[in-house]
Amino acid sequence: MYSGDERLDLNLGVESADVIAGSTANSLIRARTKNFLEAPEKSFKTTLLLRWTAAAAKGASVFPSLPVLRSLKTLYLHGELSPSEIKERFRSSIQELERPFPNFYQGRDLKAHLIREDGQKAIRRLVYKYQPELLVLDPWQSFISGYDENSFKDMSTATHFLDTLIEDTGVTLIIPIHLGKDRSRGARGHSTLAGWRDTRIVLEPIKNNTGVHVDIYPRWAKRPDPFVLKFSNGTVWPGELYSPQTAQIRKLVTESKGRIGREDLKVKLGLSSDDAFRKALQRANDDGAVAATEVEVTLPPDELSEQDWGRLDKETS
């Protein structure tokens, strides 16, 4: 507890020790926070997180949009994979990363649970033993099994335990969690989870399950540009978010302050064929680069601020 003046005089500048992912100028994941990796089932959550955390334990950055500044001692608790699956998945995840991995611990404890008292004690024992800076519980649903994910009482028991664990040990949480049927509503479970968690990392599978779009929604920092990870040889690798033509369409829309008429876009794009333009615009729309109607093309709604929408509405009227 601090007085008002003491609170104002606190030096709370962000140092590298406070940053789990990002930079001191834009900390995407801060130390001692609770962070969700949200995706539908079978959408590379574990594949992505195993590779990122194994590299982070060495102080290496494998995904440029999720950089690490230093080595992060990590405890990765699995809730679904068998020992043989863990070994196989880990072997794939560390491609192009050199051994050893002394700061990376992983495994499965069947007693670990976020709601049962004996399960909470099991998690505490592991955290006290390995003293990680980063704790992964993969996935959330496995560590609340047998309880109602839509129950405020059950979920508040889990979140209260994790809050006290952070307070007692200084650990940072990253928790893969399944999305519900309505993906726009975010993670499955009681609505209080959305207010409890900090940074939200959202994965959206690419067609034919060849990779994922990754969107990061930091609680305390500027949102970075979305990026793509492509699946190859058992793990994920940075890829291009859009094809060159789609990227050009998006660039032209952006340069037109977020909105442009279809005919004007066609001229600027330099496509004389109506069919070629229609197909190019459809691909850009399907990829989420722009939002197209019969009359105009805009940036996706979630990328436009209220100020942008107000300006566009005023210009239209």
N, C-alpha and C positions, 0 to 999 in steps of 0.2 A: 504494500500500500504506500502511496505517495501523496503529499499535499499537492494542491493545484500548481504552485510555483515549482515544486520539486519535479513534477511531471513534465512541465514545460522546459525545464533545464536538462532533462535527460538527453544523453547523446545516443540517438537511435539510428545513426547513419548505417547504411547497409554495407557490411564488410563481406569479403569472400567467404568467411566462415558461416555467414547467414544464408548463403546461396546454395541450393541443391542443384538447380538447373537454371540456366540463363546467365546473366551478368550482374555486376553490382549496380549498373544503371537500369537494368530491366530484369528483375528477379522473377522468373516464371514459376519456380517452386522454391519457397522459402523454408528454412529450417524450422522444425517443430510445428509443421502444419499437417493437415489431413487432405490427401489428394486422391481423386478418383480417375481411373482409366476406364472410360465407358465405351461399350461396344456390344453389338449383338453376339450371340454365341458363335464360336468358330470364326472369329474375325481377327486372329493374330494378336490377341491381347498378350498372352504369355510369350509368344514368339518375340514380339517387340520388346516387352519388358525384361525378359531374360538377357537379351543382347545389350540393351541400354544399361541395365544395372551391373552386368558383368564388366562392361567397359568402364562404367563410373567407379567401380571398386578399384580400378587401376588408375583412375584419373584421366581416362581417355574419353573423347567425344566421338561416337560413331554416327550420330545424327546431328548435322550442323544446326538444325533448328532447336535442338535440346542440348546445348553445350554444358559441360561440367568444368569447374575451375580447379578441382582438386580431387584426390582420392577419397571415396566415400565408403567406409566400412559398411557392408550390407548383409542383412539377414533376410533371406527369401524363403518364406513358409508356403509350401504348396498345399492345396486342399483337394486336388483332384488327381494329380499324376502319381503313378507308381514309381518305385525307385529306378526301374529300368527305363521308364519314360523320361524321368528327370535327367538321367545320364545322357540319353540320346538327344533330348532337346537342348541340353546345355552344350554338348559337343558341337551341335550345329550352330548355336548362338555365338560361339567364340571364334568363328572364322576370322582370320587376319588379326587376331589378338594373341599376343604371345603369353605363354605361361611364365611364371606361376600366377595363381589367383588367391593369395593369402588373406585378402580382405573380403572375400565373397563366400558366405556360408549359405547353404540351402538344404532343404529336406522337408520331411512331412512328419508331423506329430499328430497322431489320431486323437489325442486328448485335447489339442488346442481348440479353444472355442471362445467366442466373444461374449456369450451370455451366461453359460454355466460357470459356476464358481471354480470348479476343478479345472475347466478349460482356460479360464483367465489366469489361474495360477501356473498352468503349463506354459502359457505365452510369456508370463513374467519371468519364469525360470530361464527360458531361452534367451530373452533379452538381457537379463542380468549376466548370464554366462558369456554371451558373445559380444555384448556391449556395442551393438551396431549404431551407426548414425542414421541409417536408412532401413526401414522395416517394410517388407512387402507381404501382404496377405492375399493370396491368389487362389480363388476369387472370394469376394465378400460373402457370397451365398453359401459357400462351403463352411465358413466359420460361424454361421448362424443357423446351421441345419437343425431341423426339429422345432424351429420357432417361426413365428409369423412375421415375414418381412414387411408387412403392412401395419403391424401393431406398434403404436407409439411406445407402449410400455417396453416391449422387447427391444426395439431399436434404440430407445434412449438408454437402456441398460448397456448395450454394446458401445454406443458412442461415449457414454460417461466413463466406461472402463478405459477406452482409448485416450480420452482426454487426460485421465489421471496417469496413464502410462507415459504420455508425452511430458506431463508435468514432472513426473518422478525421474525420467531417464533422458529427456531431451531428444528422443527419437523423432524422425520424420516418417510419416506414413504415405505409402503409395498402394492403393487398393484397386485392382481390377474388379469391375462390377458389371453385371449384365444389364443391357437396356431392356425396357419393356416392349410390348408389341407396338405401342405408339412411341416411336423413337423420339419424336419431338418433345416428349415429356421427360426425357432424360432417363436416369438410372431407375431400375426397379426398386420398389420399397416405399416406405413411408415418406411423405413429403418433407419431413424434418431433415432428411439426409441432405437435401439440396442446400439448406441453410447452414448445415454443419460443416460440410466439406469446404476446402479452399479451392485450389486450382483443379480445373476439370479438363481432362484430355479425352477427346472424342474421336473414335475410329469409325470410319464408314467404308465398308468393303467396296472395292472396285469391281466392275462387272467381271464375271467368270472367276472371281476370287483370286485374281493375280496380284493383289496388293490392297493397300488401304489409303484413303485420304485421312490425314491427321489434322485436327483442329485443336488448338490450345486456348483455353479460356482462363487466364490467370485471375485470381481474386485481387491481386495487388499490383499488377503490372500491365503494360501495354500488350494487347493481343498481337502475337506475331502472325505472319502470313501462313496460311495452311500449306502443308507439304504432303508429298506422296512417298510411301515406302512400298517398294516392289518385292514380292516374294520370289526367292530364287535359292536353290540348293539348301533348302531347309531353314532359311532365316530371311530377314527383311533387310533391304538396302535402300539408301536414298535414291529417289527417281525424280522425273520431271512431273510437275503437277498437271500441266496442260500441254497439248501438242502445240507446235509453233503457230499454227493457224488460229487455234483457240486462244492462245496467249495474245496474238495480235488483235483479235476481236475484243478481248477484255481490255487491252491497252487503249484502243480507240474509244471504247465506252468510257473508260476512266478519264481520258483526256477531254471528253465532252461533258465533264462534271457529273458523270453518273447516269446520263440519259442521252440517247440519240435515236433519231428516226431510222426505220429499217432501210429506206432508200438511201439516206445519207451514209449509213454504215456500208451499204453495198458499194457505193461509189468510192469511199475511202479505202475499202478493202481491195478494190481493183478487180472484182469478179464480174465479168460481163454476163455470165450464164445465170439465169434465175435459179435453175436447179442446183448448180454448184453452191450458190449463196445459201439457198434454203438448207441444204445438207450441212454446210459448214456451221450455220447458225444453230441448227438442231443439235449438233454435236456439242457446241459450246454451252447450250442450254442444259443438255443432259449431264454434262460434266460439272454443272454448278458454277461455271465461270461467269455467266450472265443470266438474266431473266428476260426472255423474249416473249412479246405478244405479237399480234397481227400488225401493229402499228409502230411499235418502238422496242428498243432494247435498253435495259437498265442493268446496273450492278445488282447482285442478289439482294433481296430485302434485308437480310440480317447484316449486311455490310454497310447499309445506309443508316446514318444517325437520324434522330428526330429532326435535327436542323436541316439535314439533306432533304428529307422527305418534305419538310415545310417549304424549302426553296423550290423543289420540283413541282409541288402542288401549286405554288404561287405562279410559277412560270407557265404551267399548263392553263390555269384559269385566265 
